[in-house]
Each structure stands twice: as structure tokens, then as C-alpha cells.
Amino acid sequence: MDEALSQDGDATMKTTSILLMLVCGVILSTFGHAMNHQTGPTIQELESHLKSISDPADEIRVRELLGDRYYQVMKFKEALSQYNMIIELDPDNEIIYFKKAEILKQFLDTASVKEAIAAYQHSYQLGFNHPLLFYGLGGCYKRLTENRDTTPSDREKYVNLSRENFQRVLEMDPESYPAMGNLADLEYNQGNFDEAMALYKKMYVSNRNNPVLLTRMGHTYIALGQPEEAIKLLRSATAIIASRKGTGDLHFKAVLLTMELDVKMYLAEAYIALGNIDPAIEELRRVLEITKVNINEDYSIPLDAYHRQAKEILNVIEKQQ
């Protein structure tokens, strides 16, 4: 097996993979399209139909559709249950192993990300050699690099495995902006800000109105000591996000909410770097308002973490004034 497909290590995932899947606002392939766009029978209709099925092939087909429907409404445990039942009926189904991995990476625990890696690997062993598989692996290893408890040697190993998988995606699909964006994020997280910005700028040529990209570039400009440039891009991202509110399904709304919170946190950081404390306070207070309003929504994103971080920064500012 390729080293880039090897499984190892222990970590705690800190974030969801919603942005991982949608870095450029598009799903990567027909597999993602099938899992994220609801057409055909409803969940209730499929569950009812299952009761009258006797043919295993029909059962597999219906359970796959049902798993996909559950995924669309972010009922990941229910989707995983359907895919596991399919594997019992058809243990050599490489597509189902891939979909199982896509579900597992939604969970926020170390065991799930390791199980996702194993499922991706098994799908590959069964013959699924697709950019999405390497993209998923790259994302899982990238998450392992983000755990604060990961040892330096393990973090270096995960960085290399993540980088190798994203680079393999780009070898197969040179215009894969999601892979390029995640590779840039990986470089940013390692402190390679110039390398990250070079990748972001390459994407920017044909993605000037992508709020995720604008947000990432803005954050990188802060790291490079250019807060003025950061504020320009982050304000543009804010306008685009505002224009898209109220549209899309639950996945899309979660993406917009995450982006909005990121933008406000980064704007506050940029204003603080410039010594403009009042607008920084305004952005941080808005984060508190947004997280409080949405705390009961089933978005599967760490709203409490945003709330806590904004409050901590505000407390520091108040002590210094």
C-alpha cells in the first residue's frame, strides 16, 4: 500500500469537514452531487419500501438511497447505519466504503477519523482510485495535524501524509481548487505563510468572489503583517456572505454561518493589529450575538468555541483599557 494511504496516530478532530468539502463552494464530483442534492423518493417512502423488499440487490439499492438522504439532512449516524448494512450484504462494494468514510469524517472524535481513514483505504484496495478518495484522506490527516496533543514527530508525519494525498489529487485533477485550498490551509497551519499565499493567489485568479477563499487570504495577510490588505478582502467576503443568507440547504447555511464567524474573528484580529480597538470590539460583540442566536440550531459546528474565544479576547481588551 502507498505510504500516503497509511493509517497511524491518535488525535482529536477540532472542526467539522463542511468547509473541507466546500472550500470552493462546489462539490467535487458526481458522488458528492448524489449525496448532497435530494431528488427522488423521500426518507419515509424509502423506509416504507424497505419493508416489502426481498431481493438483496434491491435492498442494497434502496439502502444506499436512504443513506444518501440521511446524509443530506445531516443525520450522519442514520446514514452510517444504512451503509454498514449494505457492507454486510456486499462486503466488496468500494463505493459504499467510500461513502462510509465520508460520513465518518463528519464526527468529532479521534476514533471516527481513524475509522474514516481505514474505510478510505479499504475502498482504494477494492479498486476505487478517484481524486475524491485522496482528497478525503488528505483532509483526515490534516485534521490529525491540528490536535494540540499530537507529538511533533506524529504531526510531521501527518503533515506529510496530508500533503501527499492533496498533491495526488492535483496530479489527477490540476484544477481541483478544493485540494489546492486545503493544501494552502495545511501550509498556513505549518507557518509557511508565503507558500500558502502563493496557492491562494493561484486560486484567486478565477475565484475572486469566493468568500471562503477571500477569508483564507485575509487571514494569511494578517499573518504576513499586512492587516490593511486583510481588511479589504474580509470586507468583500462579508458582503458576499450577506448576499447569500437565507438560501440553500442546511449544509450551505452551516457553511455561511461558519464563514461569517471566521470573517468577524479575523476582522477583529486585523483591527487589533492596527490599533483600532473600537471596530475590533464591535466585530467580537457581533460574534457573541450570532452564536447566541444560533446555539440551538443543528449545524454541527462548534459555536461554543467561537463564543468562548470572542469573549476571552473581549475580556483581555477590557482589562487593558
C-alpha positions as CSV (number, residue, x, y, z in Angstrom):
1,M,0.0,0.0,0.0
2,D,1.2,3.6,-0.7
3,E,2.7,5.4,2.2
4,A,0.2,8.3,1.6
5,L,-2.6,5.8,2.3
6,S,-1.1,4.5,5.6
7,Q,-3.1,4.8,8.8
8,D,-1.5,5.8,12.1
9,G,-1.7,8.1,15.1
10,D,-4.2,9.4,17.6
11,A,-5.8,12.9,17.7
12,T,-9.0,14.7,18.4
13,M,-10.7,16.4,15.5
14,K,-11.4,20.1,16.3
15,T,-13.6,21.1,13.4
16,T,-16.2,19.8,11.1
17,S,-15.5,18.9,7.5
18,I,-18.1,21.1,6.0
19,L,-15.6,23.7,4.8
20,L,-13.3,20.9,3.8
21,M,-15.8,19.6,1.3
22,L,-16.8,23.0,0.1
23,V,-13.7,25.1,0.0
24,C,-14.6,26.5,-3.4
25,G,-18.3,26.3,-3.0
26,V,-18.7,23.3,-5.2
27,I,-19.0,19.5,-4.8
28,L,-16.0,17.7,-6.3
29,S,-17.8,15.0,-8.4
30,T,-21.0,13.2,-9.2
31,F,-20.6,11.2,-5.9
32,G,-20.7,14.4,-3.9
33,H,-23.6,15.6,-6.1
34,A,-25.6,12.4,-5.4
35,M,-25.0,12.7,-1.7
36,N,-25.8,16.4,-1.4
37,H,-28.8,17.0,-3.7
38,Q,-32.1,15.4,-2.9
39,T,-34.1,14.0,-5.8
40,G,-36.5,11.1,-6.0
41,P,-38.2,9.3,-3.0
42,T,-38.3,10.7,0.5
43,I,-36.8,9.1,3.6
44,Q,-40.3,8.0,4.7
45,E,-41.0,6.5,1.2
46,L,-37.7,4.6,1.2
47,E,-38.2,3.3,4.7
48,S,-41.6,2.0,3.8
49,H,-40.4,0.4,0.6
50,L,-37.7,-1.5,2.5
51,K,-40.3,-3.4,4.4
52,S,-41.6,-5.1,1.2
53,I,-38.2,-5.9,-0.4
54,S,-37.0,-9.5,-0.6
55,D,-34.3,-9.2,-3.3
56,P,-30.8,-8.4,-1.8
57,A,-29.9,-6.3,-4.9
58,D,-33.0,-4.2,-4.5
59,E,-32.3,-3.8,-0.8
60,I,-28.8,-2.6,-1.4
61,R,-30.0,0.0,-3.9
62,V,-32.8,1.3,-1.6
63,R,-30.5,1.4,1.5
64,E,-27.9,3.4,-0.5
65,L,-30.5,5.9,-1.5
66,L,-31.7,6.0,2.1
67,G,-28.2,6.6,3.4
68,D,-27.7,9.4,0.9
69,R,-31.0,11.0,2.0
70,Y,-30.0,10.9,5.7
71,Y,-26.6,12.4,4.7
72,Q,-28.4,15.3,3.0
73,V,-30.3,16.2,6.2
74,M,-27.1,15.7,8.3
75,K,-28.4,12.6,10.1
76,F,-25.0,11.0,9.9
77,K,-25.5,8.2,12.4
78,E,-28.6,7.0,10.5
79,A,-26.7,7.3,7.2
80,L,-23.8,5.3,8.6
81,S,-26.2,2.6,9.8
82,Q,-27.5,2.1,6.2
83,Y,-24.0,1.9,4.7
84,N,-22.9,-0.6,7.3
85,M,-25.9,-2.8,6.5
86,I,-25.0,-2.6,2.8
87,I,-21.5,-3.7,3.6
88,E,-22.9,-6.8,5.4
89,L,-24.8,-7.7,2.2
90,D,-22.0,-6.7,-0.2
91,P,-18.6,-6.6,1.5
92,D,-16.7,-5.7,-1.7
93,N,-18.6,-2.5,-2.5
94,E,-15.9,0.0,-2.9
95,I,-18.3,3.0,-3.3
96,I,-20.1,2.2,-0.1
97,Y,-16.8,2.1,1.8
98,F,-16.0,5.5,0.3
99,K,-19.4,6.9,1.4
100,K,-18.9,5.4,4.8
101,A,-15.6,7.2,5.1
102,E,-17.3,10.5,4.0
103,I,-19.8,10.0,6.8
104,L,-17.3,9.1,9.5
105,K,-15.2,12.2,8.9
106,Q,-18.3,14.2,10.0
107,F,-17.9,13.1,13.6
108,L,-15.7,15.0,16.1
109,D,-13.8,12.2,17.7
110,T,-10.4,10.6,17.1
111,A,-11.8,7.1,16.7
112,S,-14.1,8.2,13.8
113,V,-11.3,9.9,11.8
114,K,-9.1,6.9,12.2
115,E,-12.0,4.7,11.1
116,A,-12.6,7.0,8.1
117,I,-9.0,6.6,7.1
118,A,-9.4,2.8,7.3
119,A,-12.6,3.0,5.2
120,Y,-10.9,5.1,2.5
121,Q,-8.0,2.7,2.4
122,H,-10.3,-0.3,2.0
123,S,-12.2,1.4,-0.8
124,Y,-8.9,2.0,-2.5
125,Q,-7.9,-1.6,-2.0
126,L,-11.2,-2.7,-3.6
127,G,-10.4,-0.6,-6.7
128,F,-11.7,2.9,-6.1
129,N,-9.0,5.1,-7.4
130,H,-10.6,8.5,-7.6
131,P,-9.5,12.1,-6.6
132,L,-12.2,12.2,-4.0
133,L,-10.7,9.4,-2.1
134,F,-7.3,11.0,-1.9
135,Y,-9.0,14.3,-1.1
136,G,-10.8,12.7,1.9
137,L,-7.6,11.1,3.1
138,G,-5.8,14.4,2.9
139,G,-8.5,16.0,4.9
140,C,-8.4,13.4,7.6
141,Y,-4.7,13.5,8.0
142,K,-4.9,17.3,8.0
143,R,-7.2,17.1,11.0
144,L,-4.8,14.9,12.9
145,T,-2.2,17.6,12.5
146,E,-4.5,20.1,14.2
147,N,-4.7,18.2,17.5
148,R,-2.8,20.1,20.3
149,D,-1.9,16.7,21.9
150,T,-0.2,15.3,18.8
151,T,3.6,14.9,19.3
152,P,5.9,16.8,17.0
153,S,7.1,13.6,15.2
154,D,3.5,12.5,14.6
155,R,2.5,15.9,13.5
156,E,5.3,16.0,10.9
157,K,4.2,12.5,9.7
158,Y,0.5,13.6,9.3
159,V,1.5,16.8,7.6
160,N,3.5,14.8,5.0
161,L,0.6,12.3,4.5
162,S,-1.9,15.1,4.1
163,R,0.3,16.9,1.7
164,E,1.0,13.7,-0.4
165,N,-2.8,13.0,-0.7
166,F,-3.7,16.5,-1.7
167,Q,-0.8,16.6,-4.2
168,R,-2.1,13.3,-5.6
169,V,-5.5,14.9,-6.2
170,L,-3.8,17.7,-8.1
171,E,-1.9,15.2,-10.2
172,M,-5.2,13.7,-11.2
173,D,-7.1,16.9,-11.4
174,P,-4.7,20.0,-11.7
175,E,-7.7,22.4,-11.4
176,S,-9.0,20.9,-8.2
177,Y,-9.4,24.1,-6.2
178,P,-10.7,22.3,-3.0
179,A,-7.5,20.3,-2.9
180,M,-5.4,23.4,-3.7
181,G,-7.2,25.3,-0.9
182,N,-6.7,22.6,1.6
183,L,-3.0,22.3,0.7
184,A,-2.8,26.0,1.2
185,D,-4.5,25.7,4.6
186,L,-2.1,23.0,5.5
187,E,0.9,25.2,4.7
188,Y,-0.6,28.1,6.6
189,N,-1.0,25.8,9.7
190,Q,2.7,24.9,9.5
191,G,3.6,28.6,9.4
192,N,4.5,28.5,5.7
193,F,2.6,31.7,5.0
194,D,4.3,32.6,1.8
195,E,3.7,29.2,0.3
196,A,0.0,29.3,1.4
197,M,-0.5,32.8,-0.1
198,A,1.0,31.6,-3.4
199,L,-1.6,28.9,-3.6
200,Y,-4.4,31.2,-2.6
201,K,-3.4,33.7,-5.2
202,K,-3.4,31.0,-7.9
203,M,-7.0,30.1,-6.9
204,Y,-7.9,33.8,-6.8
205,V,-7.4,34.3,-10.5
206,S,-10.7,32.5,-11.2
207,N,-12.4,32.7,-7.8
208,R,-12.5,36.4,-7.0
209,N,-16.0,36.2,-5.5
210,N,-15.5,33.1,-3.4
211,P,-16.0,34.1,0.3
212,V,-14.1,31.1,1.7
213,L,-11.0,32.0,-0.4
214,L,-11.3,35.7,0.4
215,T,-11.4,34.8,4.1
216,R,-8.4,32.5,3.9
217,M,-6.4,35.1,2.0
218,G,-7.4,37.8,4.5
219,H,-6.2,35.6,7.4
220,T,-2.9,34.9,5.7
221,Y,-2.4,38.6,5.1
222,I,-2.7,39.1,8.8
223,A,0.0,36.5,9.4
224,L,2.2,38.2,6.9
225,G,1.9,41.5,8.7
226,Q,-0.4,43.2,6.2
227,P,-3.7,43.9,8.1
228,E,-4.8,46.6,5.7
229,E,-4.9,44.1,2.8
230,A,-6.6,41.6,5.1
231,I,-9.4,44.1,5.9
232,K,-10.1,44.8,2.2
233,L,-10.6,41.1,1.4
234,L,-12.5,40.3,4.6
235,R,-15.0,43.1,4.0
236,S,-15.5,41.8,0.4
237,A,-16.2,38.3,2.0
238,T,-18.7,39.9,4.4
239,A,-20.7,41.4,1.6
240,I,-20.8,38.2,-0.4
241,I,-21.9,36.2,2.6
242,A,-24.7,38.7,3.4
243,S,-26.0,38.4,-0.2
244,R,-26.3,34.6,0.1
245,K,-28.1,34.4,3.5
246,G,-31.4,32.7,3.5
247,T,-30.5,30.4,0.6
248,G,-29.5,26.8,0.3
249,D,-30.0,23.7,2.5
250,L,-28.7,23.0,6.0
251,H,-25.2,22.3,4.7
252,F,-25.0,25.6,2.9
253,K,-26.4,27.5,5.8
254,A,-23.8,25.9,8.1
255,V,-21.1,26.9,5.7
256,L,-22.3,30.5,5.6
257,L,-22.5,30.7,9.3
258,T,-19.0,29.3,9.8
259,M,-17.6,31.8,7.2
260,E,-19.4,34.7,8.8
261,L,-18.0,33.9,12.2
262,D,-14.5,33.4,10.8
263,V,-14.6,36.7,9.0
264,K,-15.6,38.6,12.1
265,M,-12.9,37.0,14.2
266,Y,-10.3,37.7,11.6
267,L,-11.5,41.3,11.2
268,A,-11.2,41.8,14.9
269,E,-7.6,40.4,14.7
270,A,-6.7,42.8,11.9
271,Y,-8.2,45.8,13.6
272,I,-6.3,45.0,16.8
273,A,-3.1,44.7,14.8
274,L,-3.7,48.2,13.5
275,G,-4.5,49.5,17.0
276,N,-8.2,50.2,16.0
277,I,-9.8,48.7,19.1
278,D,-13.4,50.1,18.7
279,P,-14.2,48.3,15.4
280,A,-12.5,45.1,16.8
281,I,-14.8,45.2,19.8
282,E,-17.8,45.7,17.5
283,E,-16.9,42.6,15.5
284,L,-16.3,40.5,18.6
285,R,-19.6,41.5,20.1
286,R,-21.4,40.6,16.9
287,V,-19.8,37.1,17.2
288,L,-21.3,36.7,20.6
289,E,-24.7,37.8,19.3
290,I,-24.6,35.4,16.3
291,T,-23.5,32.4,18.4
292,K,-26.2,33.1,21.0
293,V,-29.0,33.2,18.4
294,N,-27.9,30.1,16.6
295,I,-26.8,27.9,19.5
296,N,-29.9,25.7,19.3
297,E,-29.6,25.1,15.6
298,D,-28.4,21.6,14.5
299,Y,-25.5,22.9,12.4
300,S,-22.8,20.5,13.7
301,I,-20.3,23.4,14.1
302,P,-18.5,24.5,17.3
303,L,-20.5,27.6,18.0
304,D,-19.5,27.5,21.7
305,A,-15.8,27.6,20.7
306,Y,-16.4,30.8,18.7
307,H,-18.4,32.3,21.6
308,R,-15.7,31.4,24.1
309,Q,-12.8,32.8,22.0
310,A,-14.6,36.1,21.3
311,K,-15.4,36.5,25.0
312,E,-11.9,35.8,26.1
313,I,-10.5,38.4,23.7
314,L,-13.1,41.0,24.8
315,N,-12.1,40.4,28.4
316,V,-8.4,41.0,27.6
317,I,-9.3,44.2,25.8
318,E,-11.4,45.4,28.7
319,K,-8.6,44.8,31.2
320,Q,-6.1,46.8,29.1
321,Q,-8.4,49.8,28.7
